[in-house]
């Protein structure tokens, strides 16, 4: 692979679809598919081994699904930008993808025409969503705005506190959060206490209920 080429991994359990997608991607001289995978486990392994700039992963795969692959990449702190392919126009799937740190969400029936633009967008630091799903993104932004009105103190959370709150929403323990963020459990507990105080959350499970209930708006 030439130094100027953008490395990509494709994961999909349909070989004919993978072949077509690869042909479209590599028709762009600046893009290079460095590995393919047909299940979630091999997708994670390929990403770990190849260190691609972008991984394009189907939602439905044997082993790990696309969301689990995206979370694994995030948990391993790999720098690969994740793009989800989905045949479903489902808002729950869309939100689950963004909650997992995915930067691109492309419908499979339009992947051939959108994939190169999506790759370019996520590498530029943008989020790419298939135009047919724009309403889902607007809904998500509207909910975030509503949360900010309901709980203005959300905007006062520090970046570290917001990261902790997002992990609480995934039911992570303080120990798991500490390991993820490379900080002490005491630091995590301090963040949790500060978050609860700022958001006026009282009671043993109030923080978890709030985080889980507003995961897609955080």
VENPEKA-V523928 format. One record per backbone hydrogen bond with DSSP energy under -1.0 kcal/mol. NH is the residue of the N-H (numbers start at 0). CO is the residue of the C=O. E is the energy in kcal/mol with one decimal. If there is no record, write none. Layout:
# VENPEKA-V523928
nh:co:e
NH:CO:E
NH:CO:E
This chain:
# VENPEKA-V523928
nh:co:e
4:1:-1.8
5:29:-3.1
7:31:-2.1
8:53:-1.9
9:34:-2.0
10:55:-2.9
11:36:-2.3
17:13:-2.4
18:14:-2.4
19:15:-2.1
20:16:-2.6
21:17:-2.8
22:18:-2.2
23:19:-1.9
24:20:-2.5
25:21:-3.0
27:24:-1.6
30:27:-2.2
31:5:-2.9
33:7:-2.7
34:7:-1.0
36:9:-2.1
39:61:-2.8
42:38:-1.6
43:39:-2.2
44:40:-2.2
45:41:-2.6
46:42:-2.3
47:43:-2.5
48:44:-2.3
49:45:-3.0
50:46:-2.0
52:6:-1.2
53:6:-1.6
54:80:-2.5
55:8:-3.1
56:82:-3.1
57:10:-2.4
58:84:-2.1
65:58:-2.5
68:64:-2.2
69:65:-2.3
70:66:-2.5
71:67:-2.4
72:68:-2.5
73:69:-2.2
74:70:-3.1
75:71:-2.1
76:73:-1.4
77:72:-2.3
80:52:-2.8
82:54:-2.7
83:103:-3.0
84:56:-2.7
85:105:-2.2
89:87:-1.2
93:89:-2.2
94:90:-2.5
95:91:-2.3
96:92:-2.3
97:93:-2.1
98:94:-2.7
99:95:-1.2
100:97:-1.5
101:96:-2.2
102:81:-2.4
103:81:-1.4
104:127:-2.5
105:83:-2.9
107:85:-2.4
109:106:-1.6
113:109:-1.5
114:110:-2.8
117:113:-2.5
118:114:-2.6
119:115:-2.3
120:116:-2.2
121:117:-2.6
122:118:-1.9
124:121:-1.3
125:120:-2.4
127:102:-2.2
129:104:-2.2
132:129:-2.7
133:130:-1.8
136:132:-1.3
137:133:-2.3
138:134:-2.6
139:135:-2.1
140:136:-2.4
141:137:-2.5
142:138:-2.3
143:139:-2.0
144:140:-2.2
145:141:-2.4
146:142:-2.4
147:143:-2.1
148:144:-1.7
149:145:-2.5
150:146:-3.7
153:150:-2.5
154:151:-1.5
155:152:-1.6
156:153:-1.3
161:157:-2.6
162:158:-2.1
163:159:-2.2
164:160:-2.5
165:161:-2.3
166:162:-1.8
167:163:-2.3
168:164:-1.8
170:167:-2.2
171:166:-2.0
176:172:-2.7
177:173:-2.5
178:174:-2.3
179:175:-2.3
180:176:-2.6
182:177:-2.0
187:183:-1.8
188:184:-2.7
189:185:-2.0
190:186:-2.3
191:187:-2.7
192:188:-2.2
193:189:-2.2
194:190:-2.7
195:191:-2.5
196:192:-2.1
197:193:-2.7
198:194:-2.6
200:195:-2.8
208:204:-2.5
209:205:-2.3
210:206:-2.6
211:207:-2.8
212:208:-2.2
213:209:-1.4
214:211:-1.0
216:213:-1.7
